Amino acid sequence: MLAYYSVAADREFWSEHWGGHTVEELLAVARTSPLTDLIVAALPRTGVVLEAGCGLGQYVLLLRERGWAAIGVDWSRDALASARRVSQAPLAAMGLTALAVRDGAVASYVSLGVVEHDPAGPDGILAEARRVLAPDGTLVISVPYVNGLRRLGARWIRRQNHALEAAGGKFYQYAFTRAELLGALARHGFTPLAVHPYDPARVLRSLRRRTRRTGDEARQRAAAAAREGAVSCRAGGAPAGATAREGVTPPRRRGLLARVARQVLYTEPALRLLGHMLLVVARRA
């Protein structure tokens, strides 16, 4: 597993994180997300669906809209209070390693981007998931994925995070290889049915932000040099206004490019190389 350090993902962190979003905003995203298609295709139509670590509860609301008996638990009381202001869905504050749910009470257990934040690893949460799931119950779980790009950069990632830890950074999350996640599930009696990398655009958005920051810094340095008379007239570049106009992509073309990019990114090779998250559907033995 790759360990990441920055700030601790504690209750205060999640209250602040969810406070930057609204239930309506996240529900609108969930209604059109490719992740939603993977989740609903995996769930049986009968029985209770428990989302563990539901945050603002957008997936609880979406599943209930579509006919599932969905309930949600989270340890952030602030996030749950925000969800309750717009919905009467059954939500409760609980820790995921000690759920106030009887043995075998739920038919499906969904957990999206949660277990990776436990510094002790995923075993405590997975053991509790197995306890509350009925025999042959369905588990849908996702974690950050050690994709092809992260495998190539693993040594650099570890070095950077060791430095952050040494400077006082707190544990934030793990990222898992496919084998590591499947191994953890096997330890707790889960049989995998399907494995799906997803969210390949996240890595590209991150790289784009870094490139943009680097470009902004370069432009600032060039502007400062120009003001100081250090730029030679032999540079011969196009006027700034012309460059900006040439860089504008018409809206129709942007839409076409976005559709093509999405089709390419959701091919199997691209998902294995760039998928930010890994979702596994499994059955409880």
N, C-alpha and C positions, 0 to 999 in steps of 0.2 A: 504494500500500500504506500502511496505517496502522502506524506503528512504536510499540511499547509498551516502556516502560522500567520496571524495578524491580530485579530481581537477574539476573545472568547465568545463562542456562540451560546451565551447564557440567556436567562429570561429577559434581562434588560436589553440585550442585543436584539432579540426577536421582537420585543415590544416596539423598539425604535424602528426596526426594519419594516414591520407591518404597518407602522404608523405613517410610512411614506407612500402607502397605497390605499385604495378603496376597494371594498367588496365588489362594487359595480365594475370597476376597471378590470380587476382580475377575472371576474366572471365572463366579461366580454372577450377577454383573451382566451380563456378556456374553451369557450364555445366554438372557436375556429382553429384551435391548436392541433397539430398532428399528434401530439401526445394524447389528447382526448380520445382519438380514434383507437389508439393502442389500448387504452384503459378499458373503454366500454366493450371492445371486442373480447377482452379477457374475462369479464365478469359474468357469472351466472345470473339469470334474471330473478331468482328467488333467494330469500334469506337476507339477513342484515349485512350491509357493507359498512365496515368500520374504516374511516380514514384516520390514521395515527399520525399526528403532527399536521393538522389541517390548516393551521394559520388562520387566515380570514374566512376559511370555509368555502371557497369558491367551488371546489370539486364536490363537496357535500351538497351544495345547492344545485349544481349542474346535474348530478346523478339523481337527486330527488325530482328535478324537472322532468327527467327522462324515465321515471317510474321505479327507480330503485329505492329500497328502504335504507337510506344512507344516514349514518351518524358520524360525528367527528369529535376528536379529542386533541387537545394541545396544552402545553404548559404555560403559554402566554395568556394570562387573563385579559390583558388589554386587547389582544387580537380577537379573542372570543367576544368581548364586550362590543367591539366594532361590528362583528358579524351579526350579533343579536339585534343591533339597531335596525337592520334591514331584513331580518329573517327570523322565523320562529323554528328553524331547523334544530334538532336535538344536538347540542354541543356541550362538552364538559371539559373542565380543567383536570388533567391527569398527567402523571409522568409515564413514559412509555415502557419503563422496565417494571412497573407495578400498576397495571390497569385494574380499575375497579369494575371488572367484567368477569362473569363466571366462565369456567372452563367450557370450551367448545360452543360458545354462544353465538359466534358470528360465522357467516358463510364465506365472507370475503374480507381480506385485510389489505388496505391500500396505504402505502407510505412512500411519498415522493420527495426525495432529497432531504432525508431526516437522519437515518442511522449513521451517516458519515460524520456527524457532529459529536458523537460520543467518544471522548478520548480513550476510553477503555476498549473501543472497537464495537462491532455490530452485534456481538453475541448476546448481550443482555436483552436488547430490544427484540432480537429474533427469537430467543427462547420464550419471551412473553407473547410474541405473535403466535407462535405454535400453540401455546396453552389456550389462547382464546378462540383459535380457529377450530371449527368442527372437522372431524375426519374427512378427508378429500376436499377440504376447503381450499379456496384460491388465494394465493398471495401475489400482490402486484407491488413491486418495490423498485425504486430507482436510486442510483448513487452517481456521483461524479466518476467519469470513465477515464482510465488510463488508455487513451486512444493512441493511434499510431504516432501522432505528433508529440504527445506527452512521453511516449516511450523513447523517442529520439532525444527529447530534452530532459529525460529523467535525472541525469547527473546534475545538470544545471539547476533544475527545480529543487532538488535536495540541497544543493549548496546554498541557494538563495534562502530557503526556509530555515536551514541551520543558522544562517546569519541573522534572520529575523528573530528566531528563538533566543539566540545569544544576546540580542539587543533588547530583550524583554517582551517580545511578541508572545501571545498566548495561542494555544492550540485552537485551530478553527475547524478543520475537517480533514478527512482522508479522501483520496481518490483510489478506485479499485480497478484492477485488471478484471477481465471476464472470469479468469480462473479463480481469482481471489474471492469474488462475489459468489460464484457457484460453489466454491469450497465452503464458505460460511453457511450458505443455505443447506448444503448437505449435512453439515455438523448438527443441524437442528431438524433433520428429517423432512426436508423439502425436496421434491423432485422437480427440476426445471422443465417447463413446457415450451417456452419461447424466450428468446433474448433479442432485445432491440436497442441498439445505440440510437440516440436522438439528439436534437438541438445542435446540428452541425454549424449553424451560423454563429453561435456564441463565440467560438474561437476566432472566426474571421472578424466579428465586430470588435473584439478585444484588440486584435492586430491593427485594425483600421484606426481605432482610437489612439493607439501608440504611434502609428505612422502620422496621424494628424497632429498629435502633440509635437512630434519631432519636426514636422513641416512648419508648424507655427513658430517653433523656436528658431528654425533656420531663417524664416522670413523676418522675424524680429531682429536677428543678428544682421541680416542683409540691410534692413532699413536703417539700423544704427550705423552701419558702415557707410551707407550712402550719405547719411546726414553729416558724417565726418569727412566726406569727400574722398573715401577710400575705394569707391567703386569706379573702375576704369570705364570710360565711354566706349571702349572696344567690346564691352559685354554684348552690346547689340540685341538685347532681349526685346520682346514685344511689349508694348505699353500694358500696364497693369489692367486697365479696363478691358482691353482686347482679350487678355488671358482669361479673365473672369467670364466674359461672354462666351468664349469658345468652350469653357468647361461646363456650361449649363446643358443638362440633358433634358429634352422635351418630356413632359409628363407621360405621354403615351409610350414613348420609348422606355422610360424608367419602369413602367408597369410590365412591359414585355420582358425587359432584362430581369426583373424580379422573379417572374414566373419561370423563366429559363434557369436562373440560378437555383431556384428552389428544386426544380426537377433534377438538376445535376447533383445538388447537395444531398438529396435523399436517395441516391443510388447506394448500394451496399458498400462499394469501395470508399466512397466519400464519407459515409457514416463511420466506418471503421477507422478512418484516418482522422476525422474531425469531430465526431460526435462528442458533445460535451458531457452528456449523461448516458447511463446504461440502465435500461429497464428490463427486469426479468419477471416473467409470469411463472409461478410454480404452484405445485399442489402439495398440501400437507398429507404426509403418509398416515 
